[in-house]
Amino acid sequence: MKNQKVITWQAPTGETLNICTKCEKKLAGNWPKTSEGQEYCQVSKGLHKGHCGNCGK
């Protein structure tokens, strides 16, 4: 599967999650959280190629 443009988000716990630009728009208002309930609230790595942790593409 081809890589797409993603942004790597980081939670205060240090956990990271790649989210593609399409999913970012869909997730507005319902942002993903870690298993501990903390939001991925800080950009860890700006726009780059990778796999989305939300849609799997």
Gaussian input, Z-matrix of N, CA and C with variables (Angstrom, degrees):
# hf/3-21g

backbone

0 1
 N
 C     1     B1
 C     2     B2     1     A1
 N     3     B3     2     A2     1     D1
 C     4     B4     3     A3     2     D2
 C     5     B5     4     A4     3     D3
 N     6     B6     5     A5     4     D4
 C     7     B7     6     A6     5     D5
 C     8     B8     7     A7     6     D6
 N     9     B9     8     A8     7     D7
 C    10    B10     9     A9     8     D8
 C    11    B11    10    A10     9     D9
 N    12    B12    11    A11    10    D10
 C    13    B13    12    A12    11    D11
 C    14    B14    13    A13    12    D12
 N    15    B15    14    A14    13    D13
 C    16    B16    15    A15    14    D14
 C    17    B17    16    A16    15    D15
 N    18    B18    17    A17    16    D16
 C    19    B19    18    A18    17    D17
 C    20    B20    19    A19    18    D18
 N    21    B21    20    A20    19    D19
 C    22    B22    21    A21    20    D20
 C    23    B23    22    A22    21    D21
 N    24    B24    23    A23    22    D22
 C    25    B25    24    A24    23    D23
 C    26    B26    25    A25    24    D24
 N    27    B27    26    A26    25    D25
 C    28    B28    27    A27    26    D26
 C    29    B29    28    A28    27    D27
 N    30    B30    29    A29    28    D28
 C    31    B31    30    A30    29    D29
 C    32    B32    31    A31    30    D30
 N    33    B33    32    A32    31    D31
 C    34    B34    33    A33    32    D32
 C    35    B35    34    A34    33    D33
 N    36    B36    35    A35    34    D34
 C    37    B37    36    A36    35    D35
 C    38    B38    37    A37    36    D36
 N    39    B39    38    A38    37    D37
 C    40    B40    39    A39    38    D38
 C    41    B41    40    A40    39    D39
 N    42    B42    41    A41    40    D40
 C    43    B43    42    A42    41    D41
 C    44    B44    43    A43    42    D42
 N    45    B45    44    A44    43    D43
 C    46    B46    45    A45    44    D44
 C    47    B47    46    A46    45    D45
 N    48    B48    47    A47    46    D46
 C    49    B49    48    A48    47    D47
 C    50    B50    49    A49    48    D48
 N    51    B51    50    A50    49    D49
 C    52    B52    51    A51    50    D50
 C    53    B53    52    A52    51    D51
 N    54    B54    53    A53    52    D52
 C    55    B55    54    A54    53    D53
 C    56    B56    55    A55    54    D54
 N    57    B57    56    A56    55    D55
 C    58    B58    57    A57    56    D56
 C    59    B59    58    A58    57    D57
 N    60    B60    59    A59    58    D58
 C    61    B61    60    A60    59    D59
 C    62    B62    61    A61    60    D60
 N    63    B63    62    A62    61    D61
 C    64    B64    63    A63    62    D62
 C    65    B65    64    A64    63    D63
 N    66    B66    65    A65    64    D64
 C    67    B67    66    A66    65    D65
 C    68    B68    67    A67    66    D66
 N    69    B69    68    A68    67    D67
 C    70    B70    69    A69    68    D68
 C    71    B71    70    A70    69    D69
 N    72    B72    71    A71    70    D70
 C    73    B73    72    A72    71    D71
 C    74    B74    73    A73    72    D72
 N    75    B75    74    A74    73    D73
 C    76    B76    75    A75    74    D74
 C    77    B77    76    A76    75    D75
 N    78    B78    77    A77    76    D76
 C    79    B79    78    A78    77    D77
 C    80    B80    79    A79    78    D78
 N    81    B81    80    A80    79    D79
 C    82    B82    81    A81    80    D80
 C    83    B83    82    A82    81    D81
 N    84    B84    83    A83    82    D82
 C    85    B85    84    A84    83    D83
 C    86    B86    85    A85    84    D84
 N    87    B87    86    A86    85    D85
 C    88    B88    87    A87    86    D86
 C    89    B89    88    A88    87    D87
 N    90    B90    89    A89    88    D88
 C    91    B91    90    A90    89    D89
 C    92    B92    91    A91    90    D90
 N    93    B93    92    A92    91    D91
 C    94    B94    93    A93    92    D92
 C    95    B95    94    A94    93    D93
 N    96    B96    95    A95    94    D94
 C    97    B97    96    A96    95    D95
 C    98    B98    97    A97    96    D96
 N    99    B99    98    A98    97    D97
 C   100   B100    99    A99    98    D98
 C   101   B101   100   A100    99    D99
 N   102   B102   101   A101   100   D100
 C   103   B103   102   A102   101   D101
 C   104   B104   103   A103   102   D102
 N   105   B105   104   A104   103   D103
 C   106   B106   105   A105   104   D104
 C   107   B107   106   A106   105   D105
 N   108   B108   107   A107   106   D106
 C   109   B109   108   A108   107   D107
 C   110   B110   109   A109   108   D108
 N   111   B111   110   A110   109   D109
 C   112   B112   111   A111   110   D110
 C   113   B113   112   A112   111   D111
 N   114   B114   113   A113   112   D112
 C   115   B115   114   A114   113   D113
 C   116   B116   115   A115   114   D114
 N   117   B117   116   A116   115   D115
 C   118   B118   117   A117   116   D116
 C   119   B119   118   A118   117   D117
 N   120   B120   119   A119   118   D118
 C   121   B121   120   A120   119   D119
 C   122   B122   121   A121   120   D120
 N   123   B123   122   A122   121   D121
 C   124   B124   123   A123   122   D122
 C   125   B125   124   A124   123   D123
 N   126   B126   125   A125   124   D124
 C   127   B127   126   A126   125   D125
 C   128   B128   127   A127   126   D126
 N   129   B129   128   A128   127   D127
 C   130   B130   129   A129   128   D128
 C   131   B131   130   A130   129   D129
 N   132   B132   131   A131   130   D130
 C   133   B133   132   A132   131   D131
 C   134   B134   133   A133   132   D132
 N   135   B135   134   A134   133   D133
 C   136   B136   135   A135   134   D134
 C   137   B137   136   A136   135   D135
 N   138   B138   137   A137   136   D136
 C   139   B139   138   A138   137   D137
 C   140   B140   139   A139   138   D138
 N   141   B141   140   A140   139   D139
 C   142   B142   141   A141   140   D140
 C   143   B143   142   A142   141   D141
 N   144   B144   143   A143   142   D142
 C   145   B145   144   A144   143   D143
 C   146   B146   145   A145   144   D144
 N   147   B147   146   A146   145   D145
 C   148   B148   147   A147   146   D146
 C   149   B149   148   A148   147   D147
 N   150   B150   149   A149   148   D148
 C   151   B151   150   A150   149   D149
 C   152   B152   151   A151   150   D150
 N   153   B153   152   A152   151   D151
 C   154   B154   153   A153   152   D152
 C   155   B155   154   A154   153   D153
 N   156   B156   155   A155   154   D154
 C   157   B157   156   A156   155   D155
 C   158   B158   157   A157   156   D156
 N   159   B159   158   A158   157   D157
 C   160   B160   159   A159   158   D158
 C   161   B161   160   A160   159   D159
 N   162   B162   161   A161   160   D160
 C   163   B163   162   A162   161   D161
 C   164   B164   163   A163   162   D162
 N   165   B165   164   A164   163   D163
 C   166   B166   165   A165   164   D164
 C   167   B167   166   A166   165   D165
 N   168   B168   167   A167   166   D166
 C   169   B169   168   A168   167   D167
 C   170   B170   169   A169   168   D168

   B1=1.4425
   B2=1.5279
   B3=1.3260
   B4=1.4535
   B5=1.5181
   B6=1.3140
   B7=1.4541
   B8=1.5172
   B9=1.3156
   B10=1.4511
   B11=1.5213
   B12=1.3132
   B13=1.4539
   B14=1.5267
   B15=1.3287
   B16=1.4551
   B17=1.5277
   B18=1.3119
   B19=1.4594
   B20=1.5213
   B21=1.3196
   B22=1.4615
   B23=1.5181
   B24=1.3351
   B25=1.4592
   B26=1.5210
   B27=1.3432
   B28=1.4588
   B29=1.5212
   B30=1.3193
   B31=1.4630
   B32=1.5267
   B33=1.3165
   B34=1.4723
   B35=1.5356
   B36=1.3225
   B37=1.4670
   B38=1.5211
   B39=1.3430
   B40=1.4574
   B41=1.5137
   B42=1.3396
   B43=1.4652
   B44=1.5234
   B45=1.3402
   B46=1.4545
   B47=1.5209
   B48=1.3305
   B49=1.4542
   B50=1.5149
   B51=1.3327
   B52=1.4603
   B53=1.5213
   B54=1.3299
   B55=1.4603
   B56=1.5212
   B57=1.3445
   B58=1.4625
   B59=1.5267
   B60=1.3108
   B61=1.4586
   B62=1.5275
   B63=1.3205
   B64=1.4654
   B65=1.5259
   B66=1.3264
   B67=1.4691
   B68=1.5202
   B69=1.3384
   B70=1.4612
   B71=1.5206
   B72=1.3184
   B73=1.4685
   B74=1.5233
   B75=1.3325
   B76=1.4655
   B77=1.5288
   B78=1.3312
   B79=1.4623
   B80=1.5306
   B81=1.3213
   B82=1.4695
   B83=1.5271
   B84=1.3159
   B85=1.4552
   B86=1.5170
   B87=1.3234
   B88=1.4659
   B89=1.5310
   B90=1.3239
   B91=1.4613
   B92=1.5246
   B93=1.3421
   B94=1.4704
   B95=1.5255
   B96=1.3280
   B97=1.4615
   B98=1.5228
   B99=1.3041
   B100=1.4645
   B101=1.5228
   B102=1.3204
   B103=1.4714
   B104=1.5325
   B105=1.3403
   B106=1.4633
   B107=1.5318
   B108=1.3395
   B109=1.4605
   B110=1.5122
   B111=1.3278
   B112=1.4634
   B113=1.5214
   B114=1.3364
   B115=1.4615
   B116=1.5256
   B117=1.3173
   B118=1.4623
   B119=1.5189
   B120=1.3378
   B121=1.4599
   B122=1.5230
   B123=1.3241
   B124=1.4551
   B125=1.5190
   B126=1.3265
   B127=1.4583
   B128=1.5225
   B129=1.3246
   B130=1.4544
   B131=1.5255
   B132=1.3337
   B133=1.4635
   B134=1.5208
   B135=1.3181
   B136=1.4575
   B137=1.5158
   B138=1.2999
   B139=1.4564
   B140=1.5319
   B141=1.3332
   B142=1.4669
   B143=1.5266
   B144=1.3222
   B145=1.4584
   B146=1.5189
   B147=1.3339
   B148=1.4506
   B149=1.5111
   B150=1.3118
   B151=1.4551
   B152=1.5212
   B153=1.3180
   B154=1.4628
   B155=1.5274
   B156=1.3235
   B157=1.4598
   B158=1.5196
   B159=1.3196
   B160=1.4584
   B161=1.5229
   B162=1.3346
   B163=1.4731
   B164=1.5293
   B165=1.3331
   B166=1.4604
   B167=1.5206
   B168=1.3245
   B169=1.4757
   B170=1.5021
   A1=109.47
   A2=116.25
   A3=121.14
   A4=111.33
   A5=114.89
   A6=119.87
   A7=108.74
   A8=116.56
   A9=121.54
   A10=108.74
   A11=117.08
   A12=120.72
   A13=109.61
   A14=115.56
   A15=122.98
   A16=109.78
   A17=115.42
   A18=122.54
   A19=105.94
   A20=117.04
   A21=121.17
   A22=108.34
   A23=115.18
   A24=122.95
   A25=108.87
   A26=116.49
   A27=121.61
   A28=110.46
   A29=115.99
   A30=123.20
   A31=109.01
   A32=118.22
   A33=121.13
   A34=113.13
   A35=117.22
   A36=120.87
   A37=112.53
   A38=116.74
   A39=121.21
   A40=112.83
   A41=117.15
   A42=120.32
   A43=109.45
   A44=116.48
   A45=120.78
   A46=110.56
   A47=114.53
   A48=121.74
   A49=108.23
   A50=116.49
   A51=121.38
   A52=108.69
   A53=116.71
   A54=121.56
   A55=107.84
   A56=115.70
   A57=119.74
   A58=109.84
   A59=116.00
   A60=120.92
   A61=111.56
   A62=119.02
   A63=121.25
   A64=110.39
   A65=116.98
   A66=120.65
   A67=111.31
   A68=118.48
   A69=120.23
   A70=110.68
   A71=116.12
   A72=120.37
   A73=110.86
   A74=117.16
   A75=121.29
   A76=112.33
   A77=117.25
   A78=121.74
   A79=113.81
   A80=117.84
   A81=120.69
   A82=109.23
   A83=116.23
   A84=121.38
   A85=114.30
   A86=117.36
   A87=121.85
   A88=108.57
   A89=115.30
   A90=121.97
   A91=111.30
   A92=117.88
   A93=120.54
   A94=112.86
   A95=114.36
   A96=121.93
   A97=109.50
   A98=115.36
   A99=121.04
   A100=108.83
   A101=115.88
   A102=120.37
   A103=111.05
   A104=116.55
   A105=121.52
   A106=112.01
   A107=117.35
   A108=121.45
   A109=115.53
   A110=117.87
   A111=120.53
   A112=110.07
   A113=115.78
   A114=120.33
   A115=111.18
   A116=114.44
   A117=121.12
   A118=105.05
   A119=117.20
   A120=121.21
   A121=115.06
   A122=118.09
   A123=120.43
   A124=109.39
   A125=116.23
   A126=119.62
   A127=108.27
   A128=115.40
   A129=121.66
   A130=110.38
   A131=115.86
   A132=121.78
   A133=107.55
   A134=115.92
   A135=121.37
   A136=112.86
   A137=115.71
   A138=123.13
   A139=111.77
   A140=115.55
   A141=122.38
   A142=107.91
   A143=117.06
   A144=120.98
   A145=110.15
   A146=115.57
   A147=120.86
   A148=110.80
   A149=117.09
   A150=123.76
   A151=109.50
   A152=116.17
   A153=122.24
   A154=110.22
   A155=116.71
   A156=122.03
   A157=112.80
   A158=117.16
   A159=120.55
   A160=111.03
   A161=117.52
   A162=119.93
   A163=112.48
   A164=117.28
   A165=121.14
   A166=115.50
   A167=116.77
   A168=119.40
   A169=110.92
   D1=139.68
   D2=-178.71
   D3=-71.07
   D4=146.21
   D5=172.49
   D6=-75.90
   D7=151.29
   D8=176.40
   D9=-125.70
   D10=179.17
   D11=-179.75
   D12=-79.82
   D13=125.41
   D14=-179.40
   D15=-133.27
   D16=162.39
   D17=170.64
   D18=-120.59
   D19=135.44
   D20=178.54
   D21=-91.97
   D22=119.04
   D23=179.07
   D24=-102.05
   D25=148.43
   D26=-178.65
   D27=-127.20
   D28=140.31
   D29=175.14
   D30=-92.80
   D31=163.42
   D32=177.64
   D33=-56.69
   D34=-23.53
   D35=179.04
   D36=-75.94
   D37=-12.09
   D38=-177.70
   D39=99.41
   D40=-10.55
   D41=177.98
   D42=-66.19
   D43=144.55
   D44=179.35
   D45=-122.53
   D46=158.30
   D47=179.86
   D48=-149.31
   D49=128.16
   D50=174.61
   D51=-83.92
   D52=133.11
   D53=177.53
   D54=-132.21
   D55=127.92
   D56=179.44
   D57=-75.42
   D58=162.28
   D59=-176.33
   D60=-63.99
   D61=-32.73
   D62=178.44
   D63=-67.56
   D64=-43.71
   D65=-179.95
   D66=-68.03
   D67=-33.08
   D68=178.01
   D69=-56.17
   D70=-42.85
   D71=-179.98
   D72=-66.82
   D73=-40.51
   D74=-178.96
   D75=-69.58
   D76=-29.75
   D77=-174.63
   D78=-87.59
   D79=-3.28
   D80=-179.49
   D81=-54.73
   D82=127.09
   D83=-178.78
   D84=88.62
   D85=-12.62
   D86=179.18
   D87=-141.38
   D88=56.97
   D89=-173.35
   D90=-69.15
   D91=142.45
   D92=-179.33
   D93=-64.15
   D94=151.69
   D95=179.35
   D96=-128.16
   D97=159.71
   D98=176.47
   D99=-74.01
   D100=173.81
   D101=177.50
   D102=-63.54
   D103=-18.84
   D104=178.26
   D105=-91.92
   D106=2.27
   D107=176.83
   D108=86.64
   D109=11.57
   D110=179.13
   D111=-95.73
   D112=137.30
   D113=179.48
   D114=-74.67
   D115=150.10
   D116=170.21
   D117=-78.24
   D118=99.66
   D119=-165.91
   D120=-114.34
   D121=-2.55
   D122=-176.78
   D123=-132.95
   D124=139.05
   D125=176.91
   D126=-74.87
   D127=123.74
   D128=178.40
   D129=-92.55
   D130=-36.97
   D131=178.36
   D132=-146.81
   D133=127.54
   D134=-179.40
   D135=-64.95
   D136=-173.42
   D137=-174.93
   D138=-51.83
   D139=123.60
   D140=179.63
   D141=-155.50
   D142=174.15
   D143=179.00
   D144=-86.38
   D145=137.81
   D146=179.29
   D147=-179.19
   D148=-170.19
   D149=179.30
   D150=-105.11
   D151=136.12
   D152=-179.58
   D153=-76.17
   D154=129.83
   D155=177.30
   D156=-77.71
   D157=-8.44
   D158=-179.88
   D159=-95.37
   D160=-55.47
   D161=-176.71
   D162=-97.42
   D163=-11.55
   D164=176.72
   D165=80.99
   D166=4.38
   D167=179.28
   D168=-89.02

